[in-house]
């Protein structure tokens, strides 16, 4: 275990990364301009979001753009693989290394049995990285980083950090899977769409009824498995002190406006903490965003910190599964086709929602507004006293979509006189320098102070380039008269040369360790290890594991198997937890019944606070 001194040293020597999602190259670029230190993006195959794939050419473009700012690009290859796919993915990984991708995110250990280039490897949260022993194993095996499950508490993060040296990445914002990642087979069991193959049908966002052993209906047709969205924006300092160095925003299926808004918000928060402790961020450049970020103005189901403190009360959205948005106001009165609100901030084209008399979330659009008089597309269910939420802010989305975040790399310019003429030097924060010598002789300016100011102003006009001049230092015996057009050309040459030097001096991310063979911390593994090919099986066998069976998706008989393992507890959500309410009101076991009358057994491990949903024969 590390000493306090070692932990403080880790804090000072680490770099801290804001990691944003990207479903395409445009979103990736906008995220980087908004302040992301890294983005994660999927190729058209093998990413855990089948709808968020990109061409190889697009990925090249994103990598080249990101590296201007020393931002990183991680490629998601975190599906489980078939035997016939391994040769293809091996070739792909070599190509990704050649184009200088900064790392691959994987779940399938069969990849480690391939002939790999020295590209950094990151363990997806689907690897079920929830114990110190497993994370130690991944570190010693050769992984650069592990992505921790969303269920990991601050206490657990600290324990992991005290006992390992591997980089730790934590989700901080976005949608929450109700199950441990990689441990949900409900989508596949229902309709053959595997979450571990990037095809999750999101059965957790559907309605279910909960029935006890006596047939009592505890709750009927509610979104009992749908969780609020994750939000750890108030825990960034604690996460840093606990050992997290990468802060991940979920959302590879989210649009550009969402990614820019959330990235901008977290950039400001993280920078404040880093500045307080004198810590270093992972990329370069200063972002300026014309729109003030607001978490509630983007898609959200309400927010929860889930298990970060161990308190998991009221974390589900039992009455809805779509976006709730921001609370706007209360209805004062209604007429046939409009209602009067106690605020006047809604606009034409906004989307609103409200809870009806059955406590169901109902949505509609705004056709027209006249101050606080609102004409909705559908007024049914709206009455005096109704609370109105805005789940689509048209004006905000339009503004943030049109607005261009700007990110600039700070540079200094010096002008010196030498025996050969006037030397112009542009230097960035890496101490890369571009030089431009002017041997031409000039007349001394008649108004030297004015000429000096003109030179400073023109040299600082970096325009649409990635650079911004922070300081100009002109030290000359006499100020020459140089035409403005010549100064502009000098500046252009300095920028172009520095750009080339930065590209040349870019250091590609490389894996420093070999793929080592060490003993796995568990003696045997079943279908929950998600082993779907022969190489993955051999990986574990070589490390002393008895592989009992292949992945769930390859099982012929799935009766009485766990379909979901969760830190979320239905009993806790409904106030039925035996630790809090010793007197039992309902008899277990409980059964979940979906809209198609298919039933699933619900089991509770109260000792470890874990709920499981099983197939029911």
C-alpha positions as CSV (number, residue, x, y, z in Angstrom):
1,X,0.0,0.0,0.0
2,X,1.2,3.5,-0.9
3,X,2.2,6.0,1.8
4,X,0.6,9.4,2.0
5,X,3.8,10.9,0.6
6,X,3.7,8.6,-2.4
7,X,0.0,9.6,-3.0
8,X,0.9,13.3,-2.9
9,X,3.7,12.7,-5.4
10,X,1.3,10.9,-7.7
11,X,-1.0,13.9,-7.5
12,X,1.7,16.4,-8.5
13,X,3.2,14.3,-11.3
14,X,0.0,13.3,-12.9
15,X,-1.8,15.1,-15.8
16,X,-5.5,15.4,-15.7
17,X,-7.8,14.7,-18.6
18,X,-11.3,15.7,-19.5
19,X,-12.5,13.0,-21.9
20,X,-15.5,13.7,-24.2
21,X,-17.6,11.4,-26.4
22,X,-17.8,11.8,-30.2
23,X,-20.2,10.1,-32.5
24,X,-18.6,11.7,-35.6
25,X,-15.7,13.9,-36.6
26,X,-17.6,17.2,-36.4
27,X,-18.6,16.5,-32.8
28,X,-15.0,15.4,-31.9
29,X,-13.6,18.6,-33.2
30,X,-16.2,20.7,-31.4
31,X,-15.5,18.8,-28.2
32,X,-11.7,19.5,-28.5
33,X,-12.3,23.2,-29.2
34,X,-14.7,23.4,-26.2
35,X,-11.8,22.1,-24.0
36,X,-11.7,18.3,-24.1
37,X,-8.2,16.9,-23.4
38,X,-9.2,13.8,-25.2
39,X,-12.1,12.2,-27.1
40,X,-13.2,8.6,-27.6
41,X,-14.7,7.7,-30.9
42,X,-15.8,4.5,-32.6
43,X,-14.8,2.9,-35.8
44,X,-17.5,1.4,-38.1
45,X,-16.9,-1.9,-36.4
46,X,-16.2,-3.3,-32.9
47,X,-17.3,-0.3,-30.9
48,X,-19.8,-0.8,-28.1
49,X,-22.2,1.7,-29.8
50,X,-23.2,0.2,-33.2
51,X,-24.9,3.5,-34.2
52,X,-21.7,5.6,-33.5
53,X,-19.3,4.2,-36.1
54,X,-16.9,6.3,-38.2
55,X,-14.9,5.7,-41.4
56,X,-11.1,5.3,-41.1
57,X,-10.6,8.5,-43.1
58,X,-12.7,10.4,-40.5
59,X,-10.7,9.0,-37.6
60,X,-7.5,10.1,-39.3
61,X,-8.9,13.6,-39.6
62,X,-9.9,13.7,-35.9
63,X,-6.5,12.5,-34.8
64,X,-4.6,15.1,-36.8
65,X,-6.9,17.8,-35.5
66,X,-6.6,16.7,-31.9
67,X,-2.8,16.4,-31.9
68,X,-2.5,20.1,-32.8
69,X,-3.6,20.8,-29.2
70,X,-1.9,17.7,-27.9
71,X,-5.3,16.2,-27.2
72,X,-5.7,12.5,-27.4
73,X,-8.0,10.2,-29.4
74,X,-9.0,6.8,-28.1
75,X,-10.6,4.3,-30.4
76,X,-13.4,2.1,-28.9
77,X,-13.0,-1.5,-29.8
78,X,-14.8,-2.7,-26.7
79,X,-17.2,-5.4,-28.1
80,X,-16.7,-9.1,-27.6
81,X,-15.4,-10.7,-30.7
82,X,-16.1,-13.8,-32.8
83,X,-13.2,-16.0,-33.9
84,X,-13.5,-14.9,-37.5
85,X,-13.2,-11.3,-36.5
86,X,-9.8,-11.5,-34.8
87,X,-7.7,-11.3,-38.0
88,X,-9.5,-8.2,-39.1
89,X,-9.2,-6.4,-35.8
90,X,-5.5,-7.2,-35.6
91,X,-5.0,-5.5,-38.9
92,X,-7.1,-2.6,-37.8
93,X,-5.1,-2.1,-34.6
94,X,-1.9,-1.9,-36.6
95,X,-3.5,0.7,-38.9
96,X,-4.6,2.7,-35.9
97,X,-1.1,2.7,-34.5
98,X,0.2,3.8,-37.9
99,X,-2.1,6.9,-37.9
100,X,-1.0,7.7,-34.3
101,X,-4.2,6.8,-32.4
102,X,-3.5,7.3,-28.7
103,X,-5.0,4.1,-27.4
104,X,-7.6,1.4,-27.9
105,X,-10.4,0.7,-25.4
106,X,-11.0,-3.1,-25.3
107,X,-13.1,-5.6,-23.5
108,X,-12.2,-8.9,-25.2
109,X,-9.0,-10.4,-23.9
110,X,-8.6,-12.4,-27.1
111,X,-7.1,-9.2,-28.5
112,X,-4.1,-9.6,-26.2
113,X,-3.3,-12.9,-27.8
114,X,-2.8,-11.2,-31.2
115,X,0.4,-9.7,-32.7
116,X,-0.1,-6.2,-31.5
117,X,1.9,-3.0,-32.1
118,X,2.9,-1.0,-29.0
119,X,-0.3,1.0,-28.9
120,X,-1.6,1.8,-25.4
121,X,-4.4,-0.5,-24.2
122,X,-7.3,0.7,-21.9
123,X,-9.5,-1.7,-20.1
124,X,-13.2,-0.9,-20.8
125,X,-15.5,-0.7,-17.8
126,X,-17.1,-3.8,-19.4
127,X,-14.1,-5.7,-18.1
128,X,-15.8,-5.5,-14.7
129,X,-13.0,-3.6,-13.1
130,X,-14.5,-3.5,-9.6
131,X,-11.9,-5.1,-7.3
132,X,-8.4,-4.2,-6.4
133,X,-7.2,-7.7,-7.4
134,X,-8.7,-7.5,-10.9
135,X,-7.2,-4.1,-11.4
136,X,-3.8,-5.2,-10.2
137,X,-4.0,-8.1,-12.7
138,X,-4.8,-5.7,-15.6
139,X,-1.9,-3.4,-14.6
140,X,0.6,-6.2,-14.4
141,X,-0.8,-7.7,-17.7
142,X,0.1,-4.5,-19.6
143,X,-2.9,-2.2,-19.6
144,X,-2.2,1.5,-19.4
145,X,-5.5,2.5,-17.8
146,X,-8.7,1.0,-16.4
147,X,-12.1,2.6,-16.7
148,X,-13.8,2.2,-13.4
149,X,-17.5,1.1,-13.2
150,X,-19.9,3.9,-12.5
151,X,-20.8,2.1,-9.3
152,X,-17.4,2.7,-7.8
153,X,-17.5,4.8,-4.6
154,X,-15.0,7.3,-3.5
155,X,-13.9,5.0,-0.7
156,X,-13.2,2.2,-3.3
157,X,-11.4,4.6,-5.6
158,X,-9.0,5.5,-2.8
159,X,-8.4,1.9,-2.0
160,X,-7.6,1.1,-5.6
161,X,-5.2,4.1,-5.9
162,X,-3.4,3.1,-2.7
163,X,-2.7,-0.4,-4.1
164,X,-2.0,0.2,-7.8
165,X,0.0,2.5,-10.1
166,X,-2.3,2.2,-13.2
167,X,-4.2,5.2,-14.6
168,X,-7.8,5.5,-13.3
169,X,-10.6,6.8,-15.4
170,X,-14.0,7.6,-14.0
171,X,-17.3,8.4,-15.6
172,X,-18.6,11.8,-14.3
173,X,-21.6,12.6,-16.4
174,X,-24.3,11.1,-18.6
175,X,-26.7,8.2,-18.8
176,X,-26.4,5.4,-16.2
177,X,-26.8,1.7,-17.1
178,X,-28.7,0.1,-14.3
179,X,-26.4,-3.0,-14.6
180,X,-22.7,-3.3,-14.1
181,X,-21.3,-2.7,-17.6
182,X,-20.6,-6.0,-19.3
183,X,-22.9,-7.8,-16.9
184,X,-26.2,-7.1,-18.6
185,X,-27.7,-9.7,-20.9
186,X,-31.4,-8.6,-20.7
187,X,-31.4,-7.0,-24.2
188,X,-30.0,-10.2,-25.8
189,X,-32.4,-12.4,-23.8
190,X,-35.4,-10.3,-24.9
191,X,-34.6,-9.7,-28.6
192,X,-31.2,-11.0,-29.5
193,X,-29.5,-7.6,-29.4
194,X,-26.3,-7.9,-27.4
195,X,-25.1,-5.0,-25.3
196,X,-21.6,-6.6,-25.4
197,X,-21.8,-6.3,-29.2
198,X,-22.9,-2.7,-29.2
199,X,-26.6,-3.4,-29.9
200,X,-28.3,-2.7,-26.6
201,X,-32.1,-2.2,-27.0
202,X,-32.2,-0.4,-23.6
203,X,-34.8,-2.7,-21.9
204,X,-34.0,-0.7,-18.7
205,X,-36.0,2.2,-20.2
206,X,-39.2,0.2,-20.5
207,X,-42.1,-0.3,-18.2
208,X,-42.3,-3.2,-15.7
209,X,-44.6,-4.3,-13.0
210,X,-43.3,-5.7,-9.7
211,X,-45.1,-8.6,-8.1
212,X,-44.5,-10.4,-4.8
213,X,-44.7,-14.2,-4.1
214,X,-48.3,-13.9,-3.1
215,X,-49.3,-12.2,-6.3
216,X,-49.5,-8.7,-4.8
217,X,-48.8,-6.0,-7.4
218,X,-46.3,-3.8,-5.6
219,X,-45.9,-1.4,-8.5
220,X,-47.6,-1.4,-12.0
221,X,-46.3,-0.4,-15.4
222,X,-43.5,1.9,-14.2
223,X,-40.0,2.6,-15.3
224,X,-38.6,0.7,-12.3
225,X,-35.2,0.0,-13.9
226,X,-34.6,3.5,-15.4
227,X,-32.0,5.5,-13.5
228,X,-31.5,9.3,-13.4
229,X,-28.4,10.6,-15.2
230,X,-25.0,10.6,-13.6
231,X,-23.6,14.0,-12.4
232,X,-20.5,14.2,-10.4
233,X,-19.8,17.9,-11.2
234,X,-19.6,18.7,-7.5
235,X,-17.2,15.8,-6.7
236,X,-14.3,16.7,-9.1
237,X,-12.0,17.8,-6.3
238,X,-12.7,14.7,-4.3
239,X,-12.2,12.5,-7.3
240,X,-8.8,14.1,-8.0
241,X,-7.7,13.7,-4.4
242,X,-8.9,10.1,-4.5
243,X,-6.7,9.3,-7.6
244,X,-8.8,9.8,-10.7
245,X,-6.8,11.4,-13.6
246,X,-9.4,11.0,-16.5
247,X,-12.9,12.4,-16.2
248,X,-15.2,10.8,-18.7
249,X,-18.5,12.2,-20.2
250,X,-20.8,9.5,-21.4
251,X,-22.7,10.1,-24.7
252,X,-21.4,8.7,-28.0
253,X,-25.0,8.8,-29.3
254,X,-25.6,12.4,-28.1
255,X,-25.6,15.4,-30.5
256,X,-23.0,18.1,-31.0
257,X,-24.9,20.7,-28.9
258,X,-25.0,18.3,-25.9
259,X,-21.3,17.4,-26.1
260,X,-20.2,21.0,-26.4
261,X,-22.4,22.2,-23.5
262,X,-21.4,19.4,-21.1
263,X,-17.7,19.6,-22.1
264,X,-17.6,23.4,-21.6
265,X,-19.2,23.0,-18.2
266,X,-16.8,20.4,-16.9
267,X,-13.8,22.2,-18.4
268,X,-14.5,25.2,-16.1
269,X,-14.9,23.1,-13.0
270,X,-11.8,21.0,-13.6
271,X,-9.6,24.0,-14.4
272,X,-10.6,25.6,-11.1
273,X,-9.5,22.6,-9.1
274,X,-6.3,22.1,-11.1
275,X,-5.4,25.8,-10.6
276,X,-6.1,25.5,-6.8
277,X,-3.7,22.6,-6.4
278,X,-1.2,23.7,-9.1
279,X,-1.9,20.6,-11.2
280,X,-1.4,20.1,-14.9
281,X,-4.0,19.3,-17.5
282,X,-3.3,16.8,-20.2
283,X,-3.5,19.0,-23.3
284,X,-2.7,22.5,-24.5
285,X,-4.6,25.5,-25.5
286,X,-7.2,27.9,-23.9
287,X,-10.8,27.4,-24.9
288,X,-13.3,30.3,-25.1
289,X,-16.9,29.4,-25.4
290,X,-19.4,32.1,-26.4
291,X,-22.3,30.3,-24.7
292,X,-22.6,29.9,-21.0
293,X,-22.8,26.2,-20.3
294,X,-25.8,24.8,-18.3
295,X,-26.2,21.1,-17.5
296,X,-30.0,21.4,-17.2
297,X,-30.4,22.8,-20.7
298,X,-29.2,19.6,-22.3
299,X,-30.9,16.2,-22.3
300,X,-31.2,14.8,-18.8
301,X,-33.5,12.6,-16.7
302,X,-32.7,14.5,-13.6
303,X,-29.4,13.9,-11.8
304,X,-27.9,11.5,-9.3
305,X,-24.5,10.9,-7.8
306,X,-25.4,7.1,-7.8
307,X,-23.1,5.3,-5.5
308,X,-20.2,7.8,-5.1
309,X,-20.9,8.2,-1.4
310,X,-22.8,4.9,-0.9
311,X,-26.1,6.6,-0.6
312,X,-28.4,5.2,-3.3
313,X,-31.8,6.6,-2.4
314,X,-34.2,7.9,-5.0
315,X,-32.0,7.3,-8.0
316,X,-34.5,5.9,-10.4
317,X,-37.0,7.8,-12.7
318,X,-39.9,5.5,-11.9
319,X,-42.5,7.6,-13.7
320,X,-40.5,8.4,-16.8
321,X,-37.5,7.3,-18.9
322,X,-37.0,10.3,-21.3
323,X,-35.5,13.7,-20.7
324,X,-37.0,15.8,-17.9
325,X,-34.9,18.9,-18.6
326,X,-35.1,22.0,-16.4
327,X,-38.0,23.2,-14.2
328,X,-39.6,26.3,-15.8
329,X,-42.6,27.3,-13.7
330,X,-46.1,26.6,-12.6
331,X,-49.3,26.9,-14.6
332,X,-51.6,29.7,-13.3
333,X,-54.6,29.1,-15.5
334,X,-55.7,27.4,-18.7
335,X,-58.1,28.1,-21.6
336,X,-59.1,26.0,-24.5
337,X,-55.8,26.2,-26.4
338,X,-53.4,28.0,-24.2
339,X,-52.2,28.2,-20.6
340,X,-50.7,31.0,-18.5
341,X,-47.4,30.4,-16.8
342,X,-45.9,32.2,-13.8
343,X,-42.8,32.9,-15.9
344,X,-42.2,34.1,-19.4
345,X,-39.0,32.3,-20.5
346,X,-40.5,29.8,-22.9
347,X,-40.0,30.3,-26.7
348,X,-41.6,29.1,-29.9
349,X,-40.3,25.6,-30.8
350,X,-39.4,24.6,-27.2
351,X,-40.2,21.2,-26.0
352,X,-42.0,20.9,-22.6
353,X,-43.2,18.1,-20.3
354,X,-45.3,17.7,-17.2
355,X,-46.7,15.0,-15.0
356,X,-50.3,14.3,-15.5
357,X,-52.9,13.1,-12.9
358,X,-51.5,9.6,-13.1
359,X,-48.0,10.8,-12.5
360,X,-46.9,10.0,-16.0
361,X,-44.5,12.3,-17.9
362,X,-46.3,13.8,-20.9
363,X,-44.5,15.9,-23.5
364,X,-45.5,18.4,-26.1
365,X,-44.1,21.2,-28.2
366,X,-44.7,25.0,-28.0
367,X,-46.4,26.4,-31.1
368,X,-46.5,30.0,-30.0
369,X,-45.7,32.2,-27.0
370,X,-47.0,35.7,-26.1
371,X,-45.1,36.6,-23.0
372,X,-46.3,34.1,-20.4
373,X,-49.3,33.0,-22.5
374,X,-48.2,29.6,-24.0
375,X,-49.9,27.9,-26.9
376,X,-48.8,24.2,-26.8
377,X,-49.3,21.7,-29.6
378,X,-51.4,19.6,-27.1
379,X,-52.9,21.1,-24.0
380,X,-54.5,17.9,-22.7
381,X,-53.6,17.2,-19.1
382,X,-52.3,20.7,-18.4
383,X,-54.2,22.5,-15.6
384,X,-53.7,25.1,-13.0
385,X,-50.9,24.1,-10.6
386,X,-49.1,21.9,-13.1
387,X,-45.3,22.1,-12.9
388,X,-43.8,22.7,-16.4
389,X,-40.3,21.4,-17.4
390,X,-38.5,22.3,-20.5
391,X,-36.7,19.3,-22.1
392,X,-35.8,21.0,-25.3
393,X,-34.5,24.6,-25.4
394,X,-34.6,25.5,-29.0
395,X,-32.9,28.9,-28.6
396,X,-30.1,27.4,-26.5
397,X,-29.6,24.5,-28.9
398,X,-29.6,26.8,-31.9
399,X,-27.1,29.2,-30.3
400,X,-24.7,26.5,-29.1
401,X,-24.9,24.7,-32.5
402,X,-24.1,27.9,-34.4
403,X,-21.5,29.2,-31.9
404,X,-18.0,28.2,-32.6
405,X,-15.9,27.4,-29.5
406,X,-12.4,28.8,-30.0
407,X,-9.2,27.1,-28.7
408,X,-5.9,28.9,-28.9
409,X,-2.3,27.8,-28.2
410,X,-0.5,30.6,-26.4
411,X,2.7,31.8,-28.1
412,X,5.3,34.6,-27.5
413,X,7.0,36.6,-30.2
414,X,10.4,38.2,-29.9
415,X,12.1,40.6,-32.3
416,X,15.8,40.9,-32.1
417,X,18.5,42.7,-34.1
418,X,21.5,40.6,-35.3
419,X,24.5,41.1,-37.5
420,X,22.5,39.4,-40.3
421,X,19.4,41.5,-39.9
422,X,16.1,41.4,-37.9
423,X,15.2,38.0,-36.3
424,X,11.6,37.2,-35.5
425,X,11.0,34.3,-33.1
426,X,7.6,32.6,-32.2
427,X,7.7,30.2,-29.3
428,X,5.0,27.9,-27.8
429,X,4.6,26.5,-24.3
430,X,6.6,23.3,-25.3
431,X,9.5,25.7,-26.3
432,X,9.1,24.9,-29.9
433,X,10.3,27.9,-31.9
434,X,10.0,29.1,-35.4
435,X,12.3,31.8,-36.7
436,X,12.2,34.2,-39.6
437,X,15.2,36.3,-40.6
438,X,14.8,39.6,-42.5
439,X,18.2,40.6,-43.9
440,X,16.7,43.6,-45.7
441,X,17.7,47.1,-44.6
442,X,15.0,49.5,-43.5
443,X,14.9,53.1,-42.8
444,X,14.4,54.1,-39.2
445,X,10.7,55.0,-38.6
446,X,10.0,58.7,-38.2
447,X,7.6,57.9,-35.3
448,X,9.3,55.0,-33.6
449,X,6.8,54.4,-30.8
450,X,3.9,54.3,-33.3
451,X,5.9,52.0,-35.6
452,X,6.6,49.7,-32.7
453,X,2.9,49.6,-31.7
454,X,1.9,48.8,-35.3
455,X,4.5,46.0,-35.4
456,X,3.1,44.5,-32.1
457,X,-0.5,44.7,-33.3
458,X,0.1,43.1,-36.7
459,X,2.3,40.3,-35.3
460,X,-0.4,39.5,-32.8
461,X,-3.2,39.1,-35.4
462,X,-3.1,35.3,-35.7
463,X,-6.6,35.3,-37.0
464,X,-8.2,31.9,-37.6
465,X,-5.0,30.0,-36.8
466,X,-4.6,27.8,-33.7
467,X,-2.2,30.3,-32.1
468,X,-2.7,33.3,-29.9
469,X,0.1,35.8,-29.2
470,X,0.2,36.4,-25.4
471,X,3.3,38.5,-25.3
472,X,5.3,40.4,-28.0
473,X,8.8,41.6,-27.0
474,X,10.6,44.0,-29.4
475,X,14.1,44.8,-28.4
476,X,15.8,46.9,-31.1
477,X,18.1,49.9,-30.9
478,X,16.0,51.7,-33.5
479,X,12.6,50.8,-34.8
480,X,12.6,50.2,-38.5
481,X,9.8,51.3,-40.8
482,X,8.4,48.0,-42.2
483,X,5.3,48.0,-44.3
484,X,2.2,46.3,-42.8
485,X,2.0,43.8,-45.6
486,X,5.5,42.7,-44.9
487,X,4.8,42.3,-41.2
488,X,1.7,40.2,-42.1
489,X,3.9,37.9,-44.3
490,X,6.4,37.5,-41.5
491,X,3.7,36.5,-39.1
492,X,2.2,34.0,-41.7
493,X,5.6,32.4,-42.1
494,X,6.2,32.1,-38.4
495,X,2.8,30.4,-37.9
496,X,3.3,28.0,-40.8
497,X,6.8,27.1,-39.6
498,X,5.7,26.6,-36.0
499,X,2.9,24.4,-37.1
500,X,5.3,22.1,-39.0
501,X,7.7,22.0,-36.0
502,X,4.9,21.0,-33.6
503,X,3.9,18.2,-36.0
504,X,7.4,17.0,-36.3
505,X,8.0,17.1,-32.5
506,X,4.7,15.4,-31.6
507,X,5.5,12.3,-29.4
508,X,3.3,9.4,-30.3
509,X,1.7,7.5,-27.4
510,X,3.2,4.1,-27.0
511,X,2.8,1.2,-24.7
512,X,5.9,0.7,-22.6
513,X,5.1,-2.8,-21.3
514,X,4.7,-6.3,-22.7
515,X,1.6,-8.4,-22.4
516,X,2.6,-10.4,-19.4
517,X,1.4,-13.8,-18.2
518,X,0.5,-13.6,-14.6
519,X,-1.9,-15.6,-12.5
520,X,-5.6,-14.4,-12.7
521,X,-7.1,-13.7,-9.3
522,X,-10.0,-16.1,-9.7
523,X,-9.7,-19.9,-10.3
524,X,-12.6,-20.2,-12.7
525,X,-14.9,-18.1,-14.9
526,X,-18.4,-18.7,-16.3
527,X,-20.4,-16.9,-19.0
528,X,-20.1,-13.5,-17.2
529,X,-16.4,-13.3,-18.3
530,X,-17.9,-12.7,-21.8
531,X,-15.4,-15.1,-23.5
532,X,-16.6,-15.4,-27.1
533,X,-13.6,-16.7,-29.0
534,X,-10.9,-19.3,-28.7
535,X,-8.1,-16.8,-28.2
536,X,-9.9,-15.2,-25.2
537,X,-10.3,-18.6,-23.7
538,X,-6.6,-19.4,-24.2
539,X,-5.7,-16.0,-22.6
540,X,-7.4,-17.1,-19.3
541,X,-6.2,-20.7,-19.5
542,X,-2.6,-19.5,-19.8
543,X,-3.2,-17.5,-16.6
544,X,-4.4,-20.5,-14.5
545,X,-8.2,-20.2,-15.1
546,X,-10.7,-23.0,-15.6
547,X,-13.0,-21.6,-18.2
548,X,-16.4,-23.2,-17.5
549,X,-18.4,-21.8,-20.4
550,X,-18.5,-19.2,-23.2
551,X,-20.3,-15.9,-23.2
552,X,-24.0,-15.6,-22.7
553,X,-24.5,-14.9,-26.4
554,X,-23.1,-18.4,-27.2
555,X,-25.2,-20.3,-24.7
556,X,-27.9,-22.6,-26.0
557,X,-29.8,-22.7,-22.7
558,X,-30.1,-19.4,-20.8
559,X,-32.7,-20.4,-18.3
560,X,-32.0,-19.5,-14.6
561,X,-29.0,-17.4,-15.5
562,X,-28.3,-13.9,-14.2
563,X,-29.5,-11.4,-16.8
564,X,-28.4,-8.3,-14.9
565,X,-26.2,-7.6,-11.9
566,X,-26.8,-4.2,-10.3
567,X,-25.8,-1.9,-7.5
568,X,-29.3,-0.4,-7.8
569,X,-31.9,-1.9,-5.6
570,X,-35.7,-1.9,-6.3
571,X,-36.5,-2.5,-2.6
572,X,-34.4,0.5,-1.6
573,X,-36.0,2.7,-4.2
574,X,-39.5,1.8,-3.0
575,X,-38.8,2.0,0.7
576,X,-38.9,-1.8,1.2
577,X,-35.3,-2.3,2.2
578,X,-35.2,-4.8,5.1
579,X,-32.3,-2.8,6.7
580,X,-34.4,0.3,6.8
581,X,-37.9,-1.3,7.2
582,X,-37.5,-4.5,9.2
583,X,-41.2,-5.4,9.0
584,X,-41.8,-7.2,5.8
585,X,-44.8,-5.9,3.9
586,X,-44.4,-8.2,0.8
587,X,-43.2,-11.8,0.5
588,X,-40.2,-12.6,-1.6
589,X,-39.2,-13.7,-4.2
590,X,-40.2,-10.7,-6.3
591,X,-41.0,-11.0,-10.0
592,X,-40.6,-8.4,-12.7
593,X,-43.2,-8.6,-15.5
594,X,-42.7,-6.6,-18.7
595,X,-45.3,-5.2,-21.1
596,X,-45.4,-8.5,-23.0
597,X,-46.1,-10.5,-19.8
598,X,-42.7,-12.0,-19.7
599,X,-41.4,-12.6,-16.2
600,X,-38.0,-12.3,-14.6
601,X,-36.9,-13.3,-11.1
602,X,-35.5,-10.6,-8.8
603,X,-32.9,-11.6,-6.2
604,X,-31.4,-9.5,-3.5
605,X,-27.9,-9.9,-1.9
606,X,-28.5,-7.5,1.0
607,X,-25.1,-8.2,2.6
608,X,-23.3,-6.7,-0.4
609,X,-26.2,-4.5,-1.5
610,X,-26.4,-6.1,-5.0
611,X,-29.6,-6.9,-7.0
612,X,-29.8,-9.6,-9.7
613,X,-32.4,-10.2,-12.3
614,X,-32.6,-13.8,-13.5
615,X,-34.3,-15.6,-16.4
616,X,-37.4,-17.3,-15.1
617,X,-38.3,-20.8,-16.3
